[in-house]
Amino acid sequence: MYTKAFIPYGGYYSSPFAKWQGTLANENAITLGAATAKRWLATKGWEPSVFDYTYHGQTVVQARCFYGSTWINSLLGADYTPGVTIMQACATATTCLNMAAAGVETGLHQAPLCFLADRLSNGPHLIWPNPKGPGGEVIHENWDMDNFNGDPINKKPMLVTAENVAKKGGFTKAEADDLAICRFDQYQDALKDDRAFQKRYMFPIEIQINKKKTVTLDADEGVPPTTADGVKALKAVMPDGIHSFAAQTHPADGNACILVTTKDNAARLSTDANKTIQLISYGFARVEPVHMPSAPVPAAKMALERAGIKIGDVKVIKSHNPFAANDLYFMKEMGVDMKAMNNYGCSMIWGHPQSPTVARLVIEGIEEAVMKGGGYVLVTGCAAGDTGAALVLKVS
């Protein structure tokens, strides 16, 4: 349990998320993320010296990403600030925040910046020399698609993990359809009043087309319109499965930043010093092979136990739910109602750029808790390798 790690209110942003092969498809995630973060820091009136270390989260390699966090820091104007690059698939942001909190807790850092940026569009195709191959044929890997379609241990696609959990829980396609419809309706609440909820935290991306033309992306791109009749008419992707394309997420591109610091520094940097955001605990898990969507449950239980609270004490629940099975299993095991979690949006609907995904969930959870007058926030989700990770925060 942490006692010294805080986030300034407003000390974070998430960019809009863009659909796969959309507006951000040709932009280097590192340079685009750094340009966005630099503009955001300027609007806050913060110099780069506001942070003393960077946890850079990425899951898809980008050109020149060998230099990772130090390259980012220099792009932000922090030429003497060190950092590290973290890659843990969908749990990357959770891990970055945990490590940043641990750094503040131990006095290693005063104000680490969690910088998350990924581009799943135009994922790299990698080759390695293989002199022993027939005719010297190279070893090759499609970074995105090969890993989506099978892990190196069990050779099973991610969708199979979801269907395995669906079978384990006895879930039906009708339940998956109802969940997809509910989640889309919850996302519509974030779009009301000219996107009032999203404008609490969302920061636009600017793309320089040429010397005279700049394109601004200020809202999510590529969220497919959903109707109850349309969802129910879709067939499951796998024979005897429950997941249609509406009941799973889609790859996306985007970036986000969250500053973690001490209580006094958070109050000084906050846009409202009366609002306190404390990182409380972290949980992790690895479940039976090829059952990835069940992993958020034991991870959440660990985080709650370490926080000294129960699920009934939590005011806001957000989950990374690449598949309907994620939430159906969580609801069943934790005794949570469908509409009691993922208000205003979730990764099933607005997409999954991987490293910034959970960062956006954390930010949305904070803002929802503020609107509710404070309380505990639980954020949990699964990640490749049948793993899960969770965080508990407290908003006062």
HUKAZI-V880473 format. One record per backbone hydrogen bond with DSSP energy under -1.0 kcal/mol. CO is the residue of the C=O (numbers start at 1). NH is the residue of the N-H. E is the energy in kcal/mol with one decimal. If there is no record, write none. Layout:
BEGIN
co & nh & e
CO & NH & E
CO & NH & E
END
This chain:
BEGIN
co & nh & e
5 & 279 & -2.3
6 & 261 & -3.3
8 & 11 & -2.7
9 & 271 & -2.5
10 & 12 & -1.0
11 & 259 & -2.5
13 & 257 & -2.1
14 & 203 & -2.0
17 & 221 & -2.8
18 & 253 & -2.1
19 & 22 & -1.8
22 & 25 & -1.7
24 & 27 & -1.7
28 & 32 & -2.6
29 & 33 & -2.1
30 & 34 & -2.5
31 & 35 & -2.2
32 & 36 & -2.3
33 & 37 & -2.8
34 & 38 & -2.5
35 & 39 & -1.8
36 & 40 & -2.3
37 & 41 & -2.8
38 & 42 & -1.8
39 & 43 & -1.8
40 & 44 & -1.4
41 & 46 & -2.3
47 & 50 & -2.2
48 & 51 & -1.6
53 & 113 & -2.9
54 & 84 & -2.3
55 & 115 & -2.3
56 & 86 & -3.4
57 & 117 & -2.0
62 & 65 & -2.1
64 & 67 & -1.3
65 & 68 & -1.1
67 & 70 & -1.4
67 & 71 & -1.1
68 & 72 & -2.0
69 & 73 & -2.7
70 & 74 & -2.0
71 & 75 & -2.2
72 & 76 & -1.7
73 & 78 & -3.5
74 & 77 & -1.1
78 & 81 & -1.6
84 & 56 & -2.9
86 & 58 & -2.1
88 & 91 & -2.1
89 & 92 & -1.6
91 & 95 & -2.4
92 & 96 & -2.5
93 & 97 & -2.5
94 & 98 & -2.1
95 & 99 & -2.7
96 & 100 & -2.5
97 & 101 & -2.5
98 & 102 & -2.4
99 & 103 & -2.1
100 & 104 & -2.1
101 & 105 & -2.7
102 & 106 & -2.1
103 & 108 & -1.4
103 & 109 & -1.8
111 & 52 & -1.2
112 & 260 & -2.5
113 & 55 & -2.8
114 & 258 & -1.9
115 & 57 & -2.9
116 & 256 & -2.6
118 & 254 & -2.0
124 & 143 & -2.1
126 & 141 & -2.5
128 & 139 & -2.3
130 & 133 & -2.4
133 & 136 & -2.8
134 & 137 & -1.0
139 & 128 & -2.7
141 & 126 & -3.0
142 & 146 & -1.9
144 & 148 & -2.1
145 & 149 & -2.2
148 & 158 & -2.2
151 & 155 & -1.7
156 & 151 & -1.0
157 & 161 & -1.1
158 & 162 & -1.5
159 & 163 & -2.3
160 & 164 & -2.4
161 & 165 & -1.8
162 & 166 & -2.2
163 & 167 & -2.2
164 & 168 & -2.3
165 & 169 & -2.4
166 & 171 & -2.4
172 & 176 & -2.0
173 & 177 & -2.9
174 & 178 & -2.4
175 & 179 & -2.1
176 & 180 & -2.3
177 & 181 & -2.4
178 & 182 & -2.3
179 & 183 & -2.8
180 & 184 & -2.0
181 & 185 & -2.2
182 & 186 & -2.3
183 & 187 & -1.8
184 & 188 & -1.5
187 & 190 & -1.0
188 & 191 & -1.1
190 & 198 & -1.1
191 & 195 & -1.6
192 & 196 & -2.2
195 & 199 & -2.2
197 & 200 & -1.6
198 & 201 & -1.6
198 & 202 & -3.2
201 & 14 & -1.2
205 & 217 & -2.9
207 & 215 & -2.9
213 & 209 & -2.0
213 & 210 & -1.7
215 & 207 & -3.1
217 & 205 & -2.5
227 & 231 & -2.6
228 & 232 & -2.2
229 & 233 & -1.4
238 & 241 & -2.3
243 & 237 & -2.8
244 & 247 & -1.0
247 & 324 & -2.0
250 & 352 & -2.3
251 & 20 & -1.2
252 & 120 & -1.1
253 & 18 & -2.5
254 & 118 & -2.1
255 & 15 & -3.0
256 & 116 & -2.9
257 & 13 & -2.1
258 & 114 & -2.9
261 & 6 & -3.1
262 & 266 & -2.5
263 & 267 & -2.0
264 & 268 & -1.9
265 & 269 & -2.2
266 & 270 & -1.4
272 & 275 & -2.2
276 & 396 & -3.0
277 & 7 & -2.5
278 & 394 & -2.5
280 & 2 & -3.6
281 & 392 & -2.1
283 & 390 & -2.4
285 & 388 & -2.3
291 & 294 & -1.9
292 & 295 & -2.0
294 & 297 & -1.2
295 & 299 & -1.7
296 & 300 & -2.4
297 & 301 & -2.4
298 & 302 & -2.0
299 & 303 & -2.2
300 & 304 & -2.7
301 & 305 & -2.4
302 & 306 & -2.6
303 & 307 & -1.5
304 & 309 & -2.3
310 & 313 & -2.2
311 & 314 & -1.4
316 & 378 & -2.8
317 & 342 & -2.9
318 & 380 & -2.1
322 & 249 & -2.3
323 & 326 & -1.2
324 & 328 & -2.4
325 & 329 & -2.5
326 & 330 & -2.1
327 & 331 & -3.0
328 & 332 & -1.8
329 & 333 & -2.6
330 & 334 & -2.5
331 & 335 & -1.2
331 & 336 & -1.3
337 & 340 & -1.6
342 & 345 & -1.2
346 & 349 & -1.2
346 & 350 & -2.5
347 & 351 & -1.2
352 & 252 & -1.1
353 & 355 & -1.2
354 & 357 & -1.3
356 & 360 & -2.1
357 & 361 & -1.7
358 & 362 & -2.8
359 & 363 & -2.3
360 & 364 & -2.9
361 & 365 & -2.5
362 & 366 & -2.3
363 & 367 & -2.3
364 & 368 & -2.4
365 & 369 & -2.3
366 & 370 & -2.3
367 & 371 & -2.1
368 & 372 & -1.4
369 & 374 & -3.5
370 & 373 & -1.6
375 & 395 & -2.6
376 & 315 & -1.8
376 & 316 & -1.9
377 & 393 & -2.5
378 & 318 & -2.8
379 & 391 & -2.7
380 & 320 & -2.5
381 & 389 & -2.1
383 & 387 & -1.8
386 & 287 & -2.6
387 & 383 & -2.5
388 & 285 & -1.8
389 & 381 & -1.5
390 & 283 & -2.3
391 & 379 & -2.5
392 & 280 & -2.8
392 & 281 & -1.5
393 & 377 & -2.9
394 & 278 & -2.7
395 & 375 & -3.0
END
